[in-house]
Amino acid sequence: MSKGLLRGAFSLMAGLLFSIGLQVQAALYYVGVDGSGFSPATLPIEVGDTVIWVNNDDTFPHTTTSDLPFFNANYWDGTLVDQSDTFSQTFNNAGTFTYRDQLDIGTGTIIVSVPSATPVITLESPRLTGGQFLFEATGLTVGKTNVLLSSTDLTSWTSIRTNVAAGSSMTFTNATSPGQRFFQVMERP
């Protein structure tokens, strides 16, 4: 095998350093409060998400006050004096959290669940076979769509193949090309 082909194969194999699952991003949720109470009154969210209460009442102050004991680490108490005032709370623990408006009739519930696990897709076993570059992707979720991306500079990524996983692993085959290429596989939600 020539030095150039070996160097190219090594560059391609070095590019398999990337394995990616889509990262779960924390979300923001808004709850309005006025003389009718909280809207929505019940809100399902995930651990790490933030709830922002907004005073929609142009004449009356409101609060968002946890029903937990004051010394509980998950307790919160926010006062919304004027219209458009806000108070935010990030929920870092799973559970059901009830709260009330100490100045009016509103009550509410925040239901915090643990987010589903992000798949960890691993690219491994790089090899040259018959002039083709092959590698395995493992950790795939059966029935989910996966996108194989390629880059020469780690900045610009190009989709080169999309498929639906029939099993938890699959082999990707690509023609060898001059220069260094990096690969990543991303699972679509």
PyRosetta script that sets phi, psi and omega in degrees:
from pyrosetta import init, pose_from_sequence

init()
pose = pose_from_sequence("MSKGLLRGAFSLMAGLLFSIGLQVQAALYYVGVDGSGFSPATLPIEVGDTVIWVNNDDTFPHTTTSDLPFFNANYWDGTLVDQSDTFSQTFNNAGTFTYRDQLDIGTGTIIVSVPSATPVITLESPRLTGGQFLFEATGLTVGKTNVLLSSTDLTSWTSIRTNVAAGSSMTFTNATSPGQRFFQVMERP")
pose.set_psi(1, 137.7)
pose.set_omega(1, -176.7)
pose.set_phi(2, -73.3)
pose.set_psi(2, 157.2)
pose.set_omega(2, 179.5)
pose.set_phi(3, -60.7)
pose.set_psi(3, -38.7)
pose.set_omega(3, -179.3)
pose.set_phi(4, -62.5)
pose.set_psi(4, -43.2)
pose.set_omega(4, 179.3)
pose.set_phi(5, -67.2)
pose.set_psi(5, -40.3)
pose.set_omega(5, 177.0)
pose.set_phi(6, -62.7)
pose.set_psi(6, -43.4)
pose.set_omega(6, 179.0)
pose.set_phi(7, -62.7)
pose.set_psi(7, -44.0)
pose.set_omega(7, 178.8)
pose.set_phi(8, -63.0)
pose.set_psi(8, -40.7)
pose.set_omega(8, 179.1)
pose.set_phi(9, -65.0)
pose.set_psi(9, -41.6)
pose.set_omega(9, 178.6)
pose.set_phi(10, -62.7)
pose.set_psi(10, -42.2)
pose.set_omega(10, 179.1)
pose.set_phi(11, -62.1)
pose.set_psi(11, -42.2)
pose.set_omega(11, 178.7)
pose.set_phi(12, -64.3)
pose.set_psi(12, -42.2)
pose.set_omega(12, 180.0)
pose.set_phi(13, -66.6)
pose.set_psi(13, -38.6)
pose.set_omega(13, 178.6)
pose.set_phi(14, -62.8)
pose.set_psi(14, -27.6)
pose.set_omega(14, 179.6)
pose.set_phi(15, -70.3)
pose.set_psi(15, -10.6)
pose.set_omega(15, 179.2)
pose.set_phi(16, -80.4)
pose.set_psi(16, 17.5)
pose.set_omega(16, 179.7)
pose.set_phi(17, -67.5)
pose.set_psi(17, -17.1)
pose.set_omega(17, -172.6)
pose.set_phi(18, -98.4)
pose.set_psi(18, 127.0)
pose.set_omega(18, 166.9)
pose.set_phi(19, -134.5)
pose.set_psi(19, 129.0)
pose.set_omega(19, -170.4)
pose.set_phi(20, -137.0)
pose.set_psi(20, 136.2)
pose.set_omega(20, 163.2)
pose.set_phi(21, -110.9)
pose.set_psi(21, 154.1)
pose.set_omega(21, 179.4)
pose.set_phi(22, -64.4)
pose.set_psi(22, 129.9)
pose.set_omega(22, 179.1)
pose.set_phi(23, -77.8)
pose.set_psi(23, 138.5)
pose.set_omega(23, 177.4)
pose.set_phi(24, -81.8)
pose.set_psi(24, 127.6)
pose.set_omega(24, -179.4)
pose.set_phi(25, -99.5)
pose.set_psi(25, 139.1)
pose.set_omega(25, 175.1)
pose.set_phi(26, -65.1)
pose.set_psi(26, 145.3)
pose.set_omega(26, -176.6)
pose.set_phi(27, -110.2)
pose.set_psi(27, 159.0)
pose.set_omega(27, 173.9)
pose.set_phi(28, -108.7)
pose.set_psi(28, 135.7)
pose.set_omega(28, 176.9)
pose.set_phi(29, -126.5)
pose.set_psi(29, 144.3)
pose.set_omega(29, -179.2)
pose.set_phi(30, -113.7)
pose.set_psi(30, 136.2)
pose.set_omega(30, 175.6)
pose.set_phi(31, -125.0)
pose.set_psi(31, 123.1)
pose.set_omega(31, 177.3)
pose.set_phi(32, -87.8)
pose.set_psi(32, 150.9)
pose.set_omega(32, 175.8)
pose.set_phi(33, -137.0)
pose.set_psi(33, 135.4)
pose.set_omega(33, 175.1)
pose.set_phi(34, -152.8)
pose.set_psi(34, -164.2)
pose.set_omega(34, -177.5)
pose.set_phi(35, -63.3)
pose.set_psi(35, -14.0)
pose.set_omega(35, 178.6)
pose.set_phi(36, -92.1)
pose.set_psi(36, -7.8)
pose.set_omega(36, -179.1)
pose.set_phi(37, 114.0)
pose.set_psi(37, -157.3)
pose.set_omega(37, -178.0)
pose.set_phi(38, -94.0)
pose.set_psi(38, 143.8)
pose.set_omega(38, 178.2)
pose.set_phi(39, -139.8)
pose.set_psi(39, 113.9)
pose.set_omega(39, 0.7)
pose.set_phi(40, -76.4)
pose.set_psi(40, 153.3)
pose.set_omega(40, -179.6)
pose.set_phi(41, -78.9)
pose.set_psi(41, -28.5)
pose.set_omega(41, 176.6)
pose.set_phi(42, -123.6)
pose.set_psi(42, 131.4)
pose.set_omega(42, -175.7)
pose.set_phi(43, -135.7)
pose.set_psi(43, 115.8)
pose.set_omega(43, 173.9)
pose.set_phi(44, -86.9)
pose.set_psi(44, 130.3)
pose.set_omega(44, 179.3)
pose.set_phi(45, -138.9)
pose.set_psi(45, -178.0)
pose.set_omega(45, 177.4)
pose.set_phi(46, -117.9)
pose.set_psi(46, 158.2)
pose.set_omega(46, 177.9)
pose.set_phi(47, -53.2)
pose.set_psi(47, 133.7)
pose.set_omega(47, -179.8)
pose.set_phi(48, 96.0)
pose.set_psi(48, -13.2)
pose.set_omega(48, 178.9)
pose.set_phi(49, -77.2)
pose.set_psi(49, 158.8)
pose.set_omega(49, -179.0)
pose.set_phi(50, -119.0)
pose.set_psi(50, 135.6)
pose.set_omega(50, 175.2)
pose.set_phi(51, -106.3)
pose.set_psi(51, 132.8)
pose.set_omega(51, 177.3)
pose.set_phi(52, -117.3)
pose.set_psi(52, 117.4)
pose.set_omega(52, 175.9)
pose.set_phi(53, -89.6)
pose.set_psi(53, 139.3)
pose.set_omega(53, -178.3)
pose.set_phi(54, -126.4)
pose.set_psi(54, 128.8)
pose.set_omega(54, 175.9)
pose.set_phi(55, -77.2)
pose.set_psi(55, 112.7)
pose.set_omega(55, 178.7)
pose.set_phi(56, -99.0)
pose.set_psi(56, 8.7)
pose.set_omega(56, -176.8)
pose.set_phi(57, -97.4)
pose.set_psi(57, 126.0)
pose.set_omega(57, -177.4)
pose.set_phi(58, -87.5)
pose.set_psi(58, -0.8)
pose.set_omega(58, -177.9)
pose.set_phi(59, -130.5)
pose.set_psi(59, -5.0)
pose.set_omega(59, -170.9)
pose.set_phi(60, -142.4)
pose.set_psi(60, 138.1)
pose.set_omega(60, 175.5)
pose.set_phi(61, -78.4)
pose.set_psi(61, 159.0)
pose.set_omega(61, 178.9)
pose.set_phi(62, -141.3)
pose.set_psi(62, 166.3)
pose.set_omega(62, 173.4)
pose.set_phi(63, -129.0)
pose.set_psi(63, 162.3)
pose.set_omega(63, 165.2)
pose.set_phi(64, -125.1)
pose.set_psi(64, 108.5)
pose.set_omega(64, -171.6)
pose.set_phi(65, -127.3)
pose.set_psi(65, 123.0)
pose.set_omega(65, 179.6)
pose.set_phi(66, -61.3)
pose.set_psi(66, 146.2)
pose.set_omega(66, 174.2)
pose.set_phi(67, -84.9)
pose.set_psi(67, -1.7)
pose.set_omega(67, 177.9)
pose.set_phi(68, -73.3)
pose.set_psi(68, 159.7)
pose.set_omega(68, 174.9)
pose.set_phi(69, -62.1)
pose.set_psi(69, 149.2)
pose.set_omega(69, -176.7)
pose.set_phi(70, -53.5)
pose.set_psi(70, -36.9)
pose.set_omega(70, -175.5)
pose.set_phi(71, -85.6)
pose.set_psi(71, -1.4)
pose.set_omega(71, 177.2)
pose.set_phi(72, -71.0)
pose.set_psi(72, 137.1)
pose.set_omega(72, -177.5)
pose.set_phi(73, -61.7)
pose.set_psi(73, -20.9)
pose.set_omega(73, -178.7)
pose.set_phi(74, -95.2)
pose.set_psi(74, 3.4)
pose.set_omega(74, -179.3)
pose.set_phi(75, -68.7)
pose.set_psi(75, 144.8)
pose.set_omega(75, 171.7)
pose.set_phi(76, -144.6)
pose.set_psi(76, 158.0)
pose.set_omega(76, 177.8)
pose.set_phi(77, -155.3)
pose.set_psi(77, 111.9)
pose.set_omega(77, -179.7)
pose.set_phi(78, -123.5)
pose.set_psi(78, 137.2)
pose.set_omega(78, 178.3)
pose.set_phi(79, -108.2)
pose.set_psi(79, 129.8)
pose.set_omega(79, -179.0)
pose.set_phi(80, -116.1)
pose.set_psi(80, 91.5)
pose.set_omega(80, -171.2)
pose.set_phi(81, -74.0)
pose.set_psi(81, -52.9)
pose.set_omega(81, -174.0)
pose.set_phi(82, -107.5)
pose.set_psi(82, 163.4)
pose.set_omega(82, 175.8)
pose.set_phi(83, -56.9)
pose.set_psi(83, 137.7)
pose.set_omega(83, -179.8)
pose.set_phi(84, 77.5)
pose.set_psi(84, -1.2)
pose.set_omega(84, 173.1)
pose.set_phi(85, -62.9)
pose.set_psi(85, 147.7)
pose.set_omega(85, 179.9)
pose.set_phi(86, -129.2)
pose.set_psi(86, 158.2)
pose.set_omega(86, 171.8)
pose.set_phi(87, -142.6)
pose.set_psi(87, 135.2)
pose.set_omega(87, -179.8)
pose.set_phi(88, -121.4)
pose.set_psi(88, 150.9)
pose.set_omega(88, 178.8)
pose.set_phi(89, -142.6)
pose.set_psi(89, 126.1)
pose.set_omega(89, 174.8)
pose.set_phi(90, -94.7)
pose.set_psi(90, 132.0)
pose.set_omega(90, -177.1)
pose.set_phi(91, -101.5)
pose.set_psi(91, 110.5)
pose.set_omega(91, -176.3)
pose.set_phi(92, -102.7)
pose.set_psi(92, 1.9)
pose.set_omega(92, 179.5)
pose.set_phi(93, -131.5)
pose.set_psi(93, 142.9)
pose.set_omega(93, 176.2)
pose.set_phi(94, -72.1)
pose.set_psi(94, 150.3)
pose.set_omega(94, 177.4)
pose.set_phi(95, 150.4)
pose.set_psi(95, 179.6)
pose.set_omega(95, 176.1)
pose.set_phi(96, -109.5)
pose.set_psi(96, 122.2)
pose.set_omega(96, -174.9)
pose.set_phi(97, -118.9)
pose.set_psi(97, 115.6)
pose.set_omega(97, 177.5)
pose.set_phi(98, -96.2)
pose.set_psi(98, 154.2)
pose.set_omega(98, -179.5)
pose.set_phi(99, -152.3)
pose.set_psi(99, 172.7)
pose.set_omega(99, -177.3)
pose.set_phi(100, -148.5)
pose.set_psi(100, 164.5)
pose.set_omega(100, 172.7)
pose.set_phi(101, -98.2)
pose.set_psi(101, 110.3)
pose.set_omega(101, -177.2)
pose.set_phi(102, -69.0)
pose.set_psi(102, -13.9)
pose.set_omega(102, -177.1)
pose.set_phi(103, -106.5)
pose.set_psi(103, -2.4)
pose.set_omega(103, -176.2)
pose.set_phi(104, -154.0)
pose.set_psi(104, -160.8)
pose.set_omega(104, -171.3)
pose.set_phi(105, -91.2)
pose.set_psi(105, -7.5)
pose.set_omega(105, -170.5)
pose.set_phi(106, -70.4)
pose.set_psi(106, 141.9)
pose.set_omega(106, 170.1)
pose.set_phi(107, -134.8)
pose.set_psi(107, 154.9)
pose.set_omega(107, -179.4)
pose.set_phi(108, -152.7)
pose.set_psi(108, 169.6)
pose.set_omega(108, -179.8)
pose.set_phi(109, -139.9)
pose.set_psi(109, 131.6)
pose.set_omega(109, 173.5)
pose.set_phi(110, -111.3)
pose.set_psi(110, 122.4)
pose.set_omega(110, 179.5)
pose.set_phi(111, -107.4)
pose.set_psi(111, 112.5)
pose.set_omega(111, -174.5)
pose.set_phi(112, -106.5)
pose.set_psi(112, 120.5)
pose.set_omega(112, 179.2)
pose.set_phi(113, -113.5)
pose.set_psi(113, 160.8)
pose.set_omega(113, 177.2)
pose.set_phi(114, -79.2)
pose.set_psi(114, 129.1)
pose.set_omega(114, -180.0)
pose.set_phi(115, -63.3)
pose.set_psi(115, 151.1)
pose.set_omega(115, 176.9)
pose.set_phi(116, -65.4)
pose.set_psi(116, 148.9)
pose.set_omega(116, -176.2)
pose.set_phi(117, -63.1)
pose.set_psi(117, 137.1)
pose.set_omega(117, 174.7)
pose.set_phi(118, -78.0)
pose.set_psi(118, 129.6)
pose.set_omega(118, -179.2)
pose.set_phi(119, -65.4)
pose.set_psi(119, 144.7)
pose.set_omega(119, 175.4)
pose.set_phi(120, -107.5)
pose.set_psi(120, 109.0)
pose.set_omega(120, -179.8)
pose.set_phi(121, -97.7)
pose.set_psi(121, 128.4)
pose.set_omega(121, -177.7)
pose.set_phi(122, -115.6)
pose.set_psi(122, 134.1)
pose.set_omega(122, 174.3)
pose.set_phi(123, -101.0)
pose.set_psi(123, 127.4)
pose.set_omega(123, -174.4)
pose.set_phi(124, -150.2)
pose.set_psi(124, 174.1)
pose.set_omega(124, 177.6)
pose.set_phi(125, 55.9)
pose.set_psi(125, 51.5)
pose.set_omega(125, 178.1)
pose.set_phi(126, -68.6)
pose.set_psi(126, 141.5)
pose.set_omega(126, -179.5)
pose.set_phi(127, -161.2)
pose.set_psi(127, 156.1)
pose.set_omega(127, 173.8)
pose.set_phi(128, -103.7)
pose.set_psi(128, 126.6)
pose.set_omega(128, 178.4)
pose.set_phi(129, -139.3)
pose.set_psi(129, 119.0)
pose.set_omega(129, 177.1)
pose.set_phi(130, 56.1)
pose.set_psi(130, 40.1)
pose.set_omega(130, 179.5)
pose.set_phi(131, 76.7)
pose.set_psi(131, 6.4)
pose.set_omega(131, 178.8)
pose.set_phi(132, -112.2)
pose.set_psi(132, 147.1)
pose.set_omega(132, 176.0)
pose.set_phi(133, -98.7)
pose.set_psi(133, 123.1)
pose.set_omega(133, -178.4)
pose.set_phi(134, -121.8)
pose.set_psi(134, 149.0)
pose.set_omega(134, 171.8)
pose.set_phi(135, -156.4)
pose.set_psi(135, 160.9)
pose.set_omega(135, -179.1)
pose.set_phi(136, -101.8)
pose.set_psi(136, 143.3)
pose.set_omega(136, 169.9)
pose.set_phi(137, -113.8)
pose.set_psi(137, 122.6)
pose.set_omega(137, 179.2)
pose.set_phi(138, -119.9)
pose.set_psi(138, 161.5)
pose.set_omega(138, -179.0)
pose.set_phi(139, 88.0)
pose.set_psi(139, 16.8)
pose.set_omega(139, 179.5)
pose.set_phi(140, -75.3)
pose.set_psi(140, 152.7)
pose.set_omega(140, 176.9)
pose.set_phi(141, -100.7)
pose.set_psi(141, 120.8)
pose.set_omega(141, -178.6)
pose.set_phi(142, -57.1)
pose.set_psi(142, 131.3)
pose.set_omega(142, 178.5)
pose.set_phi(143, 89.4)
pose.set_psi(143, -10.0)
pose.set_omega(143, 179.2)
pose.set_phi(144, -90.7)
pose.set_psi(144, 148.6)
pose.set_omega(144, 178.1)
pose.set_phi(145, -82.6)
pose.set_psi(145, 133.4)
pose.set_omega(145, 178.8)
pose.set_phi(146, -120.8)
pose.set_psi(146, 143.8)
pose.set_omega(146, 179.1)
pose.set_phi(147, -119.8)
pose.set_psi(147, 125.1)
pose.set_omega(147, 174.0)
pose.set_phi(148, -90.7)
pose.set_psi(148, 124.9)
pose.set_omega(148, -179.4)
pose.set_phi(149, -116.8)
pose.set_psi(149, 150.9)
pose.set_omega(149, 179.6)
pose.set_phi(150, -133.2)
pose.set_psi(150, 148.8)
pose.set_omega(150, 178.7)
pose.set_phi(151, -148.5)
pose.set_psi(151, 151.2)
pose.set_omega(151, 173.6)
pose.set_phi(152, -105.4)
pose.set_psi(152, -11.9)
pose.set_omega(152, -174.5)
pose.set_phi(153, -132.8)
pose.set_psi(153, 4.8)
pose.set_omega(153, -179.0)
pose.set_phi(154, 65.0)
pose.set_psi(154, 8.6)
pose.set_omega(154, 178.5)
pose.set_phi(155, -112.4)
pose.set_psi(155, -50.9)
pose.set_omega(155, -179.7)
pose.set_phi(156, -99.9)
pose.set_psi(156, 122.0)
pose.set_omega(156, -179.0)
pose.set_phi(157, -113.1)
pose.set_psi(157, 139.2)
pose.set_omega(157, -179.9)
pose.set_phi(158, -120.4)
pose.set_psi(158, 130.8)
pose.set_omega(158, 175.6)
pose.set_phi(159, -73.1)
pose.set_psi(159, 125.6)
pose.set_omega(159, -179.7)
pose.set_phi(160, -116.4)
pose.set_psi(160, -12.6)
pose.set_omega(160, 177.6)
pose.set_phi(161, -163.3)
pose.set_psi(161, 140.8)
pose.set_omega(161, 175.1)
pose.set_phi(162, -128.8)
pose.set_psi(162, 136.8)
pose.set_omega(162, 178.4)
pose.set_phi(163, -153.5)
pose.set_psi(163, 167.9)
pose.set_omega(163, 174.6)
pose.set_phi(164, -106.4)
pose.set_psi(164, 127.7)
pose.set_omega(164, -176.1)
pose.set_phi(165, -68.0)
pose.set_psi(165, 124.9)
pose.set_omega(165, 175.6)
pose.set_phi(166, -91.0)
pose.set_psi(166, -18.9)
pose.set_omega(166, 179.0)
pose.set_phi(167, -146.0)
pose.set_psi(167, -175.8)
pose.set_omega(167, -177.8)
pose.set_phi(168, -81.7)
pose.set_psi(168, -6.0)
pose.set_omega(168, 176.4)
pose.set_phi(169, -146.2)
pose.set_psi(169, 160.1)
pose.set_omega(169, 175.3)
pose.set_phi(170, -157.9)
pose.set_psi(170, 159.0)
pose.set_omega(170, 178.9)
pose.set_phi(171, -100.7)
pose.set_psi(171, 131.7)
pose.set_omega(171, 174.6)
pose.set_phi(172, -104.0)
pose.set_psi(172, 138.3)
pose.set_omega(172, 179.5)
pose.set_phi(173, -123.6)
pose.set_psi(173, 131.1)
pose.set_omega(173, 179.8)
pose.set_phi(174, -137.7)
pose.set_psi(174, 145.3)
pose.set_omega(174, 175.2)
pose.set_phi(175, -67.4)
pose.set_psi(175, 142.4)
pose.set_omega(175, 176.5)
pose.set_phi(176, -72.0)
pose.set_psi(176, 146.7)
pose.set_omega(176, 178.3)
pose.set_phi(177, -142.0)
pose.set_psi(177, 155.7)
pose.set_omega(177, -179.4)
pose.set_phi(178, -66.0)
pose.set_psi(178, 149.5)
pose.set_omega(178, 177.1)
pose.set_phi(179, 90.3)
pose.set_psi(179, 177.4)
pose.set_omega(179, -175.9)
pose.set_phi(180, -91.6)
pose.set_psi(180, 136.5)
pose.set_omega(180, 175.6)
pose.set_phi(181, -131.8)
pose.set_psi(181, 141.8)
pose.set_omega(181, 176.9)
pose.set_phi(182, -112.9)
pose.set_psi(182, 149.4)
pose.set_omega(182, -179.0)
pose.set_phi(183, -129.2)
pose.set_psi(183, 150.2)
pose.set_omega(183, 169.8)
pose.set_phi(184, -148.1)
pose.set_psi(184, 151.2)
pose.set_omega(184, 176.1)
pose.set_phi(185, -118.7)
pose.set_psi(185, 128.8)
pose.set_omega(185, 179.2)
pose.set_phi(186, -119.4)
pose.set_psi(186, 133.7)
pose.set_omega(186, 175.9)
pose.set_phi(187, -90.4)
pose.set_psi(187, 129.6)
pose.set_omega(187, 177.2)
pose.set_phi(188, -78.9)
pose.set_psi(188, 147.9)
pose.set_omega(188, 179.7)
pose.set_phi(189, -65.7)
pose.dump_pdb("model.pdb")
